[in-house]
């Protein structure tokens, strides 16, 4: 066999590299990463669609999980692509750090920017808090409720982690929460009650009845 000359040798063909579709967009550029602000906006869009009848309560769990797991715009945008766009939001104002009522129910909805935390004190009356709009850009959120006589009902976003503490002297506690997403924001809830029941729900698990109607009414008004 004749010896090969350098001219006879063919260059080795390198194997083509298949791009990771999660890391490279169709145009070849690396997709922008997202943060808590983009995830919060997507959550609000899902909630608004549910309040206006475009989604049912049992449809949102999977979407919330995808939002919290999304790391790039390419992963986030398909989750809300089929939903009505959000109207321009008014400038956000920090919520009061404390609410107090001697006699009567406290109903707070749309709590978003609560800073380092929110405390609600009711002597006689129920407490109802909608925490589904919380802004987690500052980190974990702390919520404290004090009630002498009355029930406490709290709604949290699907997928967040919930850490509950406090003391109830006479009353029952119930939690209906979907499994949290890894690395999801944490809501720390402390409830101190003398007489009354406590119920904490993930949004998609709010039962039919007055609480769900209240939430829908609240969202369609905001």
C-alpha positions as CSV (number, residue, x, y, z in Angstrom):
1,X,0.0,0.0,0.0
2,X,1.3,3.4,-1.0
3,X,2.1,5.8,1.8
4,X,-0.4,8.7,2.2
5,X,0.8,12.1,1.5
6,X,-0.5,15.1,3.6
7,X,-2.5,16.1,0.5
8,X,-4.3,12.7,0.5
9,X,-5.4,13.1,4.1
10,X,-9.0,14.4,4.5
11,X,-9.7,16.7,7.4
12,X,-11.6,15.1,10.2
13,X,-15.2,16.1,10.3
14,X,-16.3,17.4,13.7
15,X,-19.7,16.3,15.0
16,X,-22.4,19.1,14.7
17,X,-23.5,20.5,18.0
18,X,-27.2,20.5,18.8
19,X,-28.1,23.7,20.6
20,X,-30.0,23.5,23.9
21,X,-33.4,25.0,23.1
22,X,-33.8,26.1,26.7
23,X,-30.6,28.1,26.4
24,X,-30.5,29.4,22.8
25,X,-33.4,31.1,21.1
26,X,-34.4,30.4,17.4
27,X,-32.3,33.4,16.3
28,X,-29.2,32.0,18.0
29,X,-29.1,34.5,20.8
30,X,-29.1,33.5,24.5
31,X,-32.6,34.3,26.0
32,X,-32.8,36.8,28.8
33,X,-33.1,35.5,32.3
34,X,-36.1,36.6,34.3
35,X,-36.6,37.6,38.0
36,X,-39.3,37.9,40.6
37,X,-40.8,41.0,38.9
38,X,-41.5,39.1,35.7
39,X,-42.9,36.1,37.6
40,X,-45.2,38.3,39.7
41,X,-46.6,39.9,36.5
42,X,-47.3,36.5,35.0
43,X,-49.0,35.3,38.2
44,X,-51.2,38.4,38.2
45,X,-52.1,37.7,34.6
46,X,-53.2,34.2,35.4
47,X,-55.2,35.4,38.4
48,X,-56.9,38.1,36.4
49,X,-57.8,35.5,33.7
50,X,-59.3,33.3,36.3
51,X,-61.3,36.1,37.9
52,X,-62.8,37.1,34.5
53,X,-63.8,33.5,33.6
54,X,-61.0,32.8,31.1
55,X,-59.6,30.1,33.4
56,X,-61.1,27.9,36.1
57,X,-59.7,27.4,39.5
58,X,-58.6,23.9,38.7
59,X,-56.6,25.0,35.7
60,X,-54.2,27.3,37.4
61,X,-52.0,25.0,39.5
62,X,-49.9,23.7,36.5
63,X,-49.5,27.3,35.2
64,X,-48.3,28.6,38.6
65,X,-45.8,25.8,38.9
66,X,-44.4,26.6,35.4
67,X,-44.1,30.3,36.2
68,X,-42.1,29.6,39.4
69,X,-39.8,27.1,37.6
70,X,-39.2,29.4,34.6
71,X,-35.7,30.8,34.4
72,X,-35.9,32.6,31.0
73,X,-38.4,34.6,28.9
74,X,-38.6,31.6,26.5
75,X,-39.9,29.4,29.3
76,X,-42.2,32.0,30.8
77,X,-44.0,33.6,27.8
78,X,-45.7,30.4,26.5
79,X,-47.4,30.0,30.0
80,X,-49.5,33.1,29.5
81,X,-49.5,33.5,25.7
82,X,-53.2,32.5,25.4
83,X,-54.4,34.8,28.2
84,X,-55.7,38.4,27.9
85,X,-53.0,40.9,28.5
86,X,-52.9,42.9,31.8
87,X,-54.0,46.5,31.7
88,X,-51.4,49.0,32.7
89,X,-51.1,48.9,36.5
90,X,-51.2,52.0,38.6
91,X,-48.0,52.9,40.6
92,X,-47.6,50.6,43.5
93,X,-47.7,52.0,47.0
94,X,-46.4,50.2,50.1
95,X,-49.2,48.7,52.1
96,X,-49.6,49.7,55.8
97,X,-47.5,47.5,58.0
98,X,-50.4,47.1,60.5
99,X,-54.2,46.9,60.5
100,X,-56.3,47.1,63.7
101,X,-60.0,46.7,64.4
102,X,-61.8,46.5,67.7
103,X,-65.1,45.1,66.6
104,X,-65.9,43.9,63.1
105,X,-64.3,41.8,60.3
106,X,-61.1,42.7,58.5
107,X,-61.0,42.0,54.8
108,X,-57.8,42.9,53.0
109,X,-57.2,42.0,49.4
110,X,-54.5,42.8,46.9
111,X,-51.7,43.0,49.4
112,X,-48.6,43.3,47.4
113,X,-45.7,45.4,48.8
114,X,-45.8,44.8,52.5
115,X,-42.1,45.6,53.1
116,X,-40.7,43.5,56.0
117,X,-44.2,42.2,56.9
118,X,-47.8,42.8,57.7
119,X,-49.6,42.5,61.0
120,X,-53.4,42.3,61.5
121,X,-55.0,42.7,64.9
122,X,-58.7,42.0,65.4
123,X,-60.2,41.9,68.9
124,X,-63.7,40.7,67.9
125,X,-64.3,39.7,64.3
126,X,-63.0,37.5,61.5
127,X,-59.8,38.2,59.5
128,X,-59.7,37.5,55.7
129,X,-56.5,38.1,53.8
130,X,-55.7,37.7,50.1
131,X,-51.9,37.3,49.8
132,X,-52.0,36.1,46.1
133,X,-50.5,39.4,44.9
134,X,-47.5,39.5,47.2
135,X,-44.3,41.0,45.8
136,X,-41.4,38.7,46.7
137,X,-38.7,40.8,45.1
138,X,-37.5,41.7,48.6
139,X,-37.4,38.1,49.7
140,X,-39.6,36.1,52.1
141,X,-42.8,37.7,53.5
142,X,-43.9,37.7,57.1
143,X,-47.6,37.9,58.1
144,X,-48.9,38.0,61.7
145,X,-52.5,37.8,62.8
146,X,-53.8,38.4,66.3
147,X,-57.4,37.6,67.1
148,X,-59.3,37.3,70.4
149,X,-62.6,36.0,69.0
150,X,-62.9,35.2,65.3
151,X,-61.8,33.0,62.4
152,X,-58.7,33.6,60.2
153,X,-58.8,32.8,56.5
154,X,-55.7,33.4,54.3
155,X,-55.3,32.7,50.6
156,X,-51.7,32.3,49.2
157,X,-50.4,31.8,45.7
158,X,-50.1,28.3,44.4
159,X,-46.6,26.9,44.6
160,X,-45.2,29.1,47.3
161,X,-43.8,27.6,50.5
162,X,-45.8,28.3,53.7
163,X,-44.4,28.2,57.2
164,X,-47.1,28.4,59.9
165,X,-46.6,29.2,63.5
166,X,-48.4,30.8,66.5
167,X,-50.8,29.6,69.1
168,X,-54.6,28.9,69.1
169,X,-56.2,28.3,72.5
170,X,-59.6,27.1,71.4
171,X,-60.1,26.3,67.7
172,X,-59.1,24.2,64.8
173,X,-56.5,24.7,62.1
174,X,-56.8,23.6,58.5
175,X,-54.4,23.9,55.5
176,X,-55.3,23.1,51.9
177,X,-52.0,23.8,50.1
178,X,-50.6,22.5,46.8
179,X,-47.1,21.0,47.0
180,X,-44.6,23.9,46.9
181,X,-42.2,24.4,44.0
182,X,-38.5,24.0,44.8
183,X,-36.9,27.4,45.6
184,X,-40.3,29.1,45.5
185,X,-40.8,32.2,47.8
186,X,-41.7,31.6,51.4
187,X,-44.7,33.0,53.3
188,X,-44.2,32.9,57.0
189,X,-47.6,33.1,58.8
190,X,-47.9,33.4,62.6
191,X,-51.4,33.3,64.0
192,X,-52.3,34.0,67.7
193,X,-55.9,33.2,68.6
194,X,-57.9,32.9,71.7
195,X,-61.1,31.5,70.2
196,X,-61.5,30.8,66.5
197,X,-60.5,28.6,63.5
198,X,-57.7,29.1,61.1
199,X,-57.8,28.1,57.4
200,X,-55.0,28.7,54.9
201,X,-55.6,27.9,51.2
202,X,-53.7,27.8,48.0
203,X,-55.6,29.8,45.5
204,X,-56.6,26.9,43.3
205,X,-57.9,25.0,46.4
206,X,-60.3,27.7,47.7
207,X,-63.6,25.9,48.0
208,X,-66.8,27.0,46.4
209,X,-68.7,29.5,48.6
210,X,-68.3,33.0,50.0
211,X,-64.5,33.0,50.1
212,X,-64.2,32.2,46.4
213,X,-66.9,34.7,45.4
214,X,-65.1,37.4,47.5
215,X,-61.8,36.7,45.8
216,X,-63.4,36.8,42.3
217,X,-65.2,40.1,43.1
218,X,-62.0,41.6,44.5
219,X,-60.0,40.7,41.3
220,X,-62.5,42.0,38.8
221,X,-62.6,45.3,40.6
222,X,-58.8,45.7,40.7
